[in-house]
């Protein structure tokens, strides 16, 4: 079955302008253009557009989608399997949160007992799930499944006081980093403090610390825009991550 651009847009619930833009950037081209100059789409384009919209539903950038779908290794079936697994992970994450909220409501009503550990268990599992979804593939390739599983377990076992201390250490690291961003002095006491606070922060979840792994993580911060975004957004400047990385590499030696 073939579709005109209008009928194809109506089918997918998007605008013809979007389809024209996808054509312009080479993300999704029509199977042919008829003698009247109209774009015509076939079943193949239907399947590809579904894939694109699935990626978009995950807030993926168009340029990243294009890289994936133009790769010689791109496989529609395997991509759907990956989507399915990611959706299951989100479902489990939401169900865990629902369970925690339900139990908290019952606790507030005096219907059940709830330990302090239970109050934070669901939230910690959600944090791990978020990290796995964002960075899981990269950090597992770099450090191995066993290391990441141990790190996740260590985080799950943290007490409320330890979580609060971990957050305080990170906040202090950002304060020192903000000072370094003003002076650009990597030999300053603030720069040394950034390194020590970041190192301490890692000790809360890392099963074993090494300067080499710390330096490797710092380089990943710069190379991967998702890591970079976290630090840059926190201090509202794109200089934050590069300088943090330089500090870590300098003092980890």
MIDO-378491 format. One line per 8 residues: for each residue x, y, z of C-alpha. Coordinates in steps of 0.02 Angstrom, whole numbers, plus 50000, padded with zeros to 5 digits. Example, Ala and Ser with C-alpha at 12.3 -4.5 7.8 and 13.67 -1.06 7.14 Angstrom:
# MIDO-378491
50615:49775:50390 ~ 50684:49947:50357 .
This chain:
# MIDO-378491
50000:50000:50000 ~ 50062:50174:49959 ~ 50024:50342:50040 ~ 50032:50522:49986 ~ 50120:50638:50107 ~ 49952:50698:50173 ~ 49880:50525:50203 ~ 50045:50466:50278 .
50050:50614:50398 ~ 49869:50581:50449 ~ 49908:50397:50477 ~ 50055:50436:50592 ~ 49974:50584:50679 ~ 50110:50707:50629 ~ 50116:50856:50512 ~ 50165:50855:50328 .
50292:50987:50374 ~ 50379:50860:50488 ~ 50386:50733:50347 ~ 50459:50863:50229 ~ 50590:50907:50358 ~ 50636:50723:50382 ~ 50656:50713:50194 ~ 50765:50868:50188 .
50887:50805:50320 ~ 50890:50630:50245 ~ 50810:50545:50394 ~ 50657:50479:50302 ~ 50641:50497:50115 ~ 50488:50445:50013 ~ 50503:50288:49909 ~ 50474:50394:49753 .
50408:50558:49688 ~ 50267:50540:49560 ~ 50249:50631:49397 ~ 50152:50770:49482 ~ 50294:50800:49604 ~ 50207:50723:49755 ~ 50303:50621:49883 ~ 50242:50440:49891 .
50276:50326:50040 ~ 50272:50136:50047 ~ 50262:50006:50184 ~ 50450:50018:50212 ~ 50434:50203:50256 ~ 50289:50162:50372 ~ 50402:50044:50471 ~ 50545:50169:50473 .
50434:50311:50532 ~ 50367:50204:50672 ~ 50546:50174:50726 ~ 50588:50358:50718 ~ 50437:50405:50823 ~ 50480:50271:50951 ~ 50652:50348:50969 ~ 50576:50521:50981 .
50461:50461:51120 ~ 50620:50425:51217 ~ 50678:50607:51193 ~ 50817:50555:51075 ~ 50889:50692:50965 ~ 50858:50682:50777 ~ 51044:50680:50738 ~ 51067:50531:50854 .
50920:50441:50775 ~ 50995:50472:50604 ~ 51163:50401:50657 ~ 51080:50243:50722 ~ 50965:50215:50574 ~ 51096:50247:50440 ~ 51220:50130:50522 ~ 51256:49970:50422 .
51223:49874:50583 ~ 51049:49946:50608 ~ 50919:49809:50627 ~ 50735:49855:50645 ~ 50690:49695:50736 ~ 50831:49709:50862 ~ 50791:49893:50887 ~ 50612:49847:50932 .
50675:49717:51055 ~ 50784:49852:51136 ~ 50635:49971:51144 ~ 50531:49836:51224 ~ 50662:49803:51358 ~ 50679:49989:51396 ~ 50491:50004:51415 ~ 50489:49856:51533 .
50626:49939:51636 ~ 50523:50099:51646 ~ 50369:49998:51692 ~ 50463:49911:51834 ~ 50531:50078:51892 ~ 50356:50155:51898 ~ 50282:50003:51984 ~ 50418:50013:52117 .
50379:50195:52148 ~ 50191:50161:52154 ~ 50222:50025:52282 ~ 50328:50141:52389 ~ 50200:50282:52381 ~ 50056:50162:52421 ~ 50147:50092:52570 ~ 50193:50268:52630 .
50010:50320:52620 ~ 49959:50166:52720 ~ 50098:50204:52845 ~ 50037:50383:52867 ~ 49861:50316:52897 ~ 49929:50200:53031 ~ 49882:50042:52935 ~ 50058:49969:52916 .
50232:49984:52988 ~ 50368:50054:52876 ~ 50553:50053:52916 ~ 50666:50198:52870 ~ 50755:50083:52749 ~ 50592:50047:52657 ~ 50555:50232:52641 ~ 50709:50257:52533 .
50724:50088:52449 ~ 50604:50128:52307 ~ 50686:50297:52275 ~ 50859:50219:52270 ~ 50799:50086:52148 ~ 50726:50222:52039 ~ 50893:50314:52038 ~ 50984:50156:51986 .
50856:50124:51849 ~ 50878:50301:51784 ~ 51067:50283:51781 ~ 51056:50116:51693 ~ 50941:50189:51561 ~ 51054:50339:51531 ~ 51229:50271:51553 ~ 51215:50083:51581 .
51284:50024:51415 ~ 51437:50138:51420 ~ 51488:50110:51600 ~ 51462:49922:51590 ~ 51572:49914:51436 ~ 51704:50017:51524 ~ 51702:49940:51699 ~ 51615:49771:51677 .
51450:49702:51739 ~ 51520:49638:51904 ~ 51588:49809:51955 ~ 51426:49898:51912 ~ 51319:49770:52004 ~ 51428:49789:52159 ~ 51414:49978:52145 ~ 51224:49970:52130 .
51213:49854:52280 ~ 51323:49968:52383 ~ 51208:50114:52341 ~ 51053:50013:52388 ~ 51129:49972:52557 ~ 51164:50153:52601 ~ 51076:50226:52752 ~ 50980:50390:52754 .
51127:50475:52841 ~ 51248:50409:52710 ~ 51136:50472:52569 ~ 51127:50644:52648 ~ 51316:50647:52673 ~ 51344:50594:52493 ~ 51235:50738:52432 ~ 51325:50860:52548 .
51495:50805:52480 ~ 51434:50829:52301 ~ 51365:51002:52342 ~ 51534:51050:52419 ~ 51621:50988:52262 ~ 51511:51099:52154 ~ 51546:51250:52267 ~ 51733:51226:52245 .
51714:51196:52058 ~ 51616:51358:52041 ~ 51763:51450:52120 ~ 51886:51369:52000 ~ 51778:51420:51853 ~ 51802:51601:51908 ~ 51990:51591:51932 ~ 52037:51457:51805 .
52176:51410:51928 ~ 52198:51221:51927 ~ 52337:51234:52059 ~ 52224:51319:52185 ~ 52160:51248:52348 ~ 51986:51250:52272 ~ 52044:51139:52128 ~ 52121:51016:52251 .
51959:51020:52350 ~ 51859:50981:52193 ~ 51964:50826:52165 ~ 51956:50766:52345 ~ 51768:50794:52358 ~ 51736:50705:52193 ~ 51846:50561:52250 ~ 51753:50550:52416 .
51587:50557:52323 ~ 51639:50408:52217 ~ 51687:50307:52371 ~ 51505:50304:52424 ~ 51461:50188:52279 ~ 51622:50122:52203 ~ 51668:49950:52270 ~ 51852:49989:52239 .
51938:50154:52197 ~ 52084:50176:52079 ~ 52162:50335:52005 ~ 52157:50256:51832 ~ 51970:50223:51842 ~ 51942:50399:51909 ~ 52037:50475:51762 ~ 51942:50363:51641 .
51778:50423:51713 ~ 51833:50604:51695 ~ 51873:50577:51512 ~ 51703:50496:51487 ~ 51622:50651:51561 ~ 51694:50754:51419 ~ 51666:50629:51278 ~ 51485:50587:51319 .
51365:50734:51310 ~ 51245:50653:51433 ~ 51378:50653:51571 ~ 51435:50828:51520 ~ 51258:50894:51528 ~ 51238:50847:51711 ~ 51386:50953:51769 ~ 51362:51093:51643 .
51178:51112:51687 ~ 51216:51113:51873 ~ 51329:51266:51855 ~ 51244:51335:51700 ~ 51402:51339:51595 ~ 51479:51225:51464 ~ 51650:51252:51545 ~ 51605:51153:51701 .
51633:50977:51635 ~ 51797:51010:51541 ~ 51875:51095:51693 ~ 51812:50959:51811 ~ 51889:50829:51696 ~ 52055:50923:51689 ~ 52060:50935:51879 ~ 52026:50750:51903 .
52156:50695:51775 ~ 52285:50816:51849 ~ 52267:50760:52029 ~ 52230:50576:51999 ~ 52408:50560:51936 .
